[in-house]
């Protein structure tokens, strides 16, 4: 009987560890911040706005104003950001918000 209790406790601890890992599916060091800075998305700004933790949890950020440089073109838009996995690597999705009335 004592043996079964220990096994249950071990399984419970393993599940708790898995839950901790699942709460933040992304790590800040896994994201290519240099590449994102190249288009105008800065880690420091995300930290200051409180949205970095949201991203690392794999959730969408609140709507934020972005000023991006894409292929030499300035793009100003409101958008949400979300980290997703593509081929096992973190990929930042930028989801533009259509202005009201358009």
C-alpha positions in Angstrom: 0.0 0.0 0.0 2.8 2.4 0.9 4.4 1.7 -2.5 1.3 2.8 -4.5 1.1 6.0 -2.5 4.7 6.9 -3.5 4.0 6.2 -7.1 0.9 8.5 -7.0 3.0 11.2 -5.4 5.7 10.9 -8.1 3.1 11.1 -10.9 1.4 14.1 -9.2 4.8 15.9 -9.0 5.5 15.1 -12.7 2.2 16.5 -13.7 2.8 19.7 -11.7 6.2 20.1 -13.4 4.5 19.6 -16.8 1.9 22.3 -15.9 4.6 24.8 -15.0 6.2 24.2 -18.4 2.9 24.5 -20.3 2.1 27.9 -18.6 4.8 29.6 -20.5 5.3 27.7 -23.8 7.9 30.2 -25.0 11.1 31.5 -23.4 12.4 35.0 -24.0 15.8 33.6 -25.0 14.2 31.5 -27.7 12.9 34.6 -29.6 15.1 36.3 -32.2 14.9 39.8 -30.7 17.6 41.1 -33.1 15.5 40.1 -36.1 12.3 41.7 -34.5 14.2 44.9 -33.6 15.1 45.1 -37.3 11.5 45.6 -38.2 10.7 47.8 -35.2 9.5 45.4 -32.5 11.6 45.9 -29.3 11.8 43.5 -26.4 12.2 46.5 -23.9 9.0 48.2 -25.2 7.1 44.9 -24.8 8.4 44.5 -21.2 7.5 48.1 -20.3 4.0 47.7 -21.7 3.5 44.4 -19.7 2.9 42.5 -22.9 6.1 40.4 -22.9 4.6 37.9 -20.4 1.4 37.7 -22.5 3.5 36.8 -25.6 5.5 34.2 -23.7 2.3 32.5 -22.6 1.3 32.2 -26.3 -1.6 34.6 -25.9 -2.5 37.6 -28.1 -1.5 41.0 -26.8 -3.9 43.9 -26.5 -4.2 46.1 -29.5 -1.0 48.2 -29.8 0.2 50.9 -32.3 3.1 49.6 -34.4 5.5 51.4 -36.7 7.3 48.8 -38.7 9.8 48.8 -41.5 9.1 45.9 -43.8 11.2 45.5 -46.9 12.1 49.2 -46.8 8.5 50.3 -46.4 7.2 52.1 -43.3 4.0 50.4 -42.1 2.0 52.2 -39.4 -0.9 50.1 -38.0 -2.7 48.9 -34.9 -2.3 45.2 -34.3 -2.1 42.4 -31.8 0.9 40.2 -31.5 1.1 36.5 -30.7 3.9 34.0 -30.6 3.1 30.6 -32.3 5.3 27.7 -33.2 6.3 27.0 -36.8 8.6 24.0 -37.4 9.2 24.0 -33.6 10.6 27.6 -33.6 8.8 30.7 -32.2 7.2 32.8 -34.8 5.7 36.2 -34.1 2.3 36.7 -35.8 1.2 40.3 -36.3 -2.6 40.6 -36.7 -3.6 43.9 -38.1 -6.8 45.5 -36.7 -9.1 47.1 -39.3 -10.2 50.6 -38.3 -13.8 51.0 -37.3 -16.1 52.1 -40.1 -13.9 50.8 -42.9 
